[in-house]
Amino acid sequence: MPWVTIQWYKGRDAETKDKVAKLVTEAVCEGCGCRPEAVSIVFVDVDKREWYQGAIPATKR
């Protein structure tokens, strides 16, 4: 049973999450040979103030 976690900036709507979940599920099933019901996806919405890359916050990129 594949588990996928997607961390991204908060603010995306349900329609976008639905689309991404569908595409990711299709890709995982193709790669693993599993059924869609076996794939679990969780979205973690992170505030830009909490996301750093190279010691620089996303708010300053």
PANU-144056 format. One line per field, with one value per atom (N, C-alpha, C): atom name; x negated, y, z; residue in three letters. Coordinates in nm, 2 decimals, always signed. Each point is the difference from the previous one (the first is absolute). Layout:
a: [CA:...]
X: [X:...]
Y: [Y:...]
Z: [Z:...]
r: [ALA:...]
END
This chain:
a: [N:CA:C:N:CA:C:N:CA:C:N:CA:C:N:CA:C:N:CA:C:N:CA:C:N:CA:C:N:CA:C:N:CA:C:N:CA:C:N:CA:C:N:CA:C:N:CA:C:N:CA:C:N:CA:C:N:CA:C:N:CA:C:N:CA:C:N:CA:C:N:CA:C:N:CA:C:N:CA:C:N:CA:C:N:CA:C:N:CA:C:N:CA:C:N:CA:C:N:CA:C:N:CA:C:N:CA:C:N:CA:C:N:CA:C:N:CA:C:N:CA:C:N:CA:C:N:CA:C:N:CA:C:N:CA:C:N:CA:C:N:CA:C:N:CA:C:N:CA:C:N:CA:C:N:CA:C:N:CA:C:N:CA:C:N:CA:C:N:CA:C:N:CA:C:N:CA:C:N:CA:C:N:CA:C:N:CA:C:N:CA:C:N:CA:C:N:CA:C:N:CA:C:N:CA:C:N:CA:C:N:CA:C]
X: [-0.08:+0.08:-0.09:-0.01:-0.09:+0.07:-0.09:+0.04:-0.08:+0.07:-0.07:+0.03:-0.10:+0.02:-0.05:+0.09:-0.04:+0.00:-0.11:-0.02:-0.01:+0.08:+0.00:+0.05:-0.01:+0.05:+0.15:+0.05:+0.15:+0.06:+0.13:+0.08:+0.05:-0.03:+0.06:+0.14:+0.09:+0.14:+0.02:+0.12:+0.03:+0.00:+0.03:+0.00:-0.15:-0.09:-0.14:-0.05:+0.04:-0.04:+0.06:+0.13:+0.06:-0.08:-0.03:-0.08:-0.13:-0.08:-0.13:+0.02:+0.09:+0.02:+0.03:+0.08:+0.03:-0.12:-0.08:-0.12:-0.10:-0.02:-0.10:+0.04:+0.13:+0.05:-0.02:+0.03:-0.02:-0.15:-0.09:-0.14:-0.05:+0.04:-0.04:+0.06:+0.12:+0.06:-0.08:-0.03:-0.08:-0.14:-0.06:-0.14:+0.00:+0.10:+0.00:+0.09:+0.09:+0.09:+0.11:+0.04:+0.10:+0.13:+0.11:+0.13:+0.00:+0.08:+0.02:+0.04:+0.08:+0.05:-0.11:-0.12:-0.11:-0.09:+0.02:-0.08:+0.06:-0.08:+0.04:-0.08:+0.06:-0.07:+0.04:-0.10:+0.03:-0.06:+0.07:-0.05:-0.04:-0.12:-0.04:-0.02:+0.09:+0.00:-0.09:-0.11:-0.10:+0.00:+0.01:-0.01:-0.14:-0.01:-0.13:-0.10:+0.05:-0.09:-0.06:+0.04:-0.05:-0.09:-0.02:-0.07:-0.13:-0.11:-0.13:-0.07:-0.08:-0.09:-0.13:-0.11:-0.13:+0.00:+0.07:+0.00:+0.08:+0.07:+0.07:+0.15:+0.08:+0.15:+0.06:+0.10:+0.07:+0.06:+0.03:+0.06:-0.10:-0.13:-0.10:-0.06:+0.06:-0.05:+0.07]
Y: [-0.12:+0.12:+0.12:+0.07:+0.12:+0.12:+0.07:+0.13:+0.11:+0.11:+0.11:+0.12:+0.08:+0.13:+0.11:+0.10:+0.11:+0.13:+0.06:+0.12:+0.11:+0.10:+0.12:+0.12:+0.12:+0.12:-0.01:+0.05:+0.00:+0.10:-0.02:+0.09:-0.07:-0.12:-0.07:-0.04:+0.00:-0.03:-0.15:-0.05:-0.14:-0.05:+0.08:-0.05:-0.03:+0.08:-0.03:-0.12:-0.02:-0.12:-0.13:+0.01:-0.11:-0.04:+0.10:-0.02:-0.07:+0.06:-0.06:-0.14:-0.02:-0.14:-0.10:+0.04:-0.09:-0.03:+0.10:-0.02:-0.09:+0.03:-0.07:-0.15:-0.02:-0.13:-0.08:+0.06:-0.07:-0.04:+0.09:-0.02:-0.11:+0.00:-0.10:-0.14:+0.00:-0.13:-0.06:+0.09:-0.04:-0.05:+0.07:-0.04:-0.13:-0.01:-0.11:-0.12:+0.03:-0.11:-0.02:+0.10:-0.02:+0.06:-0.02:+0.06:+0.14:+0.08:+0.14:+0.00:-0.09:-0.01:-0.02:-0.05:-0.03:+0.12:+0.11:+0.12:+0.10:+0.04:+0.11:+0.12:+0.12:+0.12:+0.10:+0.07:+0.10:+0.13:+0.11:+0.13:+0.08:+0.05:+0.08:+0.14:+0.09:+0.14:+0.08:+0.05:+0.07:+0.15:+0.08:+0.14:+0.04:+0.09:+0.04:+0.05:+0.05:+0.05:-0.12:-0.12:-0.12:-0.08:+0.04:-0.08:+0.07:-0.06:+0.05:-0.09:+0.07:-0.08:+0.07:-0.07:+0.07:+0.11:-0.02:+0.10:+0.13:+0.00:+0.11:-0.03:+0.08:-0.03:+0.02:-0.08:+0.01:+0.14:+0.07:+0.14:+0.10:-0.04:+0.09:-0.05:-0.10:-0.05:+0.07]
Z: [+0.00:+0.00:+0.00:-0.11:-0.01:+0.07:+0.08:+0.06:-0.06:-0.04:-0.06:+0.09:+0.03:+0.07:-0.09:-0.02:-0.08:+0.09:+0.01:+0.08:-0.09:+0.02:-0.09:+0.07:-0.06:+0.06:+0.01:+0.11:+0.02:-0.09:-0.03:-0.08:-0.12:-0.03:-0.12:+0.03:-0.10:+0.02:-0.01:+0.03:+0.00:-0.14:-0.10:-0.14:-0.04:+0.04:-0.03:+0.07:+0.12:+0.08:-0.07:-0.04:-0.07:-0.12:-0.08:-0.13:+0.03:+0.10:+0.03:+0.05:+0.09:+0.06:-0.11:-0.10:-0.11:-0.08:-0.03:-0.08:+0.07:+0.13:+0.08:+0.02:+0.02:+0.01:-0.12:-0.12:-0.12:-0.02:+0.03:-0.02:+0.10:+0.12:+0.10:-0.04:-0.05:-0.04:-0.12:-0.10:-0.11:+0.04:+0.09:+0.04:+0.09:+0.09:+0.10:-0.04:-0.10:-0.04:+0.11:+0.07:+0.11:-0.05:+0.08:-0.03:+0.06:-0.06:+0.05:+0.15:+0.04:+0.14:+0.10:-0.05:+0.09:+0.03:-0.08:+0.01:+0.09:+0.10:+0.09:-0.02:+0.00:-0.02:+0.11:+0.06:+0.09:-0.04:+0.00:-0.03:+0.13:+0.01:+0.11:-0.05:+0.04:-0.04:+0.10:-0.05:+0.08:-0.03:+0.11:-0.02:-0.05:-0.10:-0.05:+0.10:+0.11:+0.11:+0.07:-0.02:+0.07:-0.09:-0.13:-0.10:-0.03:+0.03:-0.03:-0.10:-0.09:-0.09:+0.00:+0.03:+0.01:+0.10:+0.11:+0.11:-0.03:-0.12:-0.04:+0.00:+0.07:+0.00:-0.13:-0.03:-0.13:-0.02:+0.11:-0.01:-0.06:+0.00:-0.05:-0.14:-0.06:-0.13:-0.11]
r: [MET:MET:MET:PRO:PRO:PRO:TRP:TRP:TRP:VAL:VAL:VAL:THR:THR:THR:ILE:ILE:ILE:GLN:GLN:GLN:TRP:TRP:TRP:TYR:TYR:TYR:LYS:LYS:LYS:GLY:GLY:GLY:ARG:ARG:ARG:ASP:ASP:ASP:ALA:ALA:ALA:GLU:GLU:GLU:THR:THR:THR:LYS:LYS:LYS:ASP:ASP:ASP:LYS:LYS:LYS:VAL:VAL:VAL:ALA:ALA:ALA:LYS:LYS:LYS:LEU:LEU:LEU:VAL:VAL:VAL:THR:THR:THR:GLU:GLU:GLU:ALA:ALA:ALA:VAL:VAL:VAL:CYS:CYS:CYS:GLU:GLU:GLU:GLY:GLY:GLY:CYS:CYS:CYS:GLY:GLY:GLY:CYS:CYS:CYS:ARG:ARG:ARG:PRO:PRO:PRO:GLU:GLU:GLU:ALA:ALA:ALA:VAL:VAL:VAL:SER:SER:SER:ILE:ILE:ILE:VAL:VAL:VAL:PHE:PHE:PHE:VAL:VAL:VAL:ASP:ASP:ASP:VAL:VAL:VAL:ASP:ASP:ASP:LYS:LYS:LYS:ARG:ARG:ARG:GLU:GLU:GLU:TRP:TRP:TRP:TYR:TYR:TYR:GLN:GLN:GLN:GLY:GLY:GLY:ALA:ALA:ALA:ILE:ILE:ILE:PRO:PRO:PRO:ALA:ALA:ALA:THR:THR:THR:LYS:LYS:LYS:ARG:ARG:ARG]
END
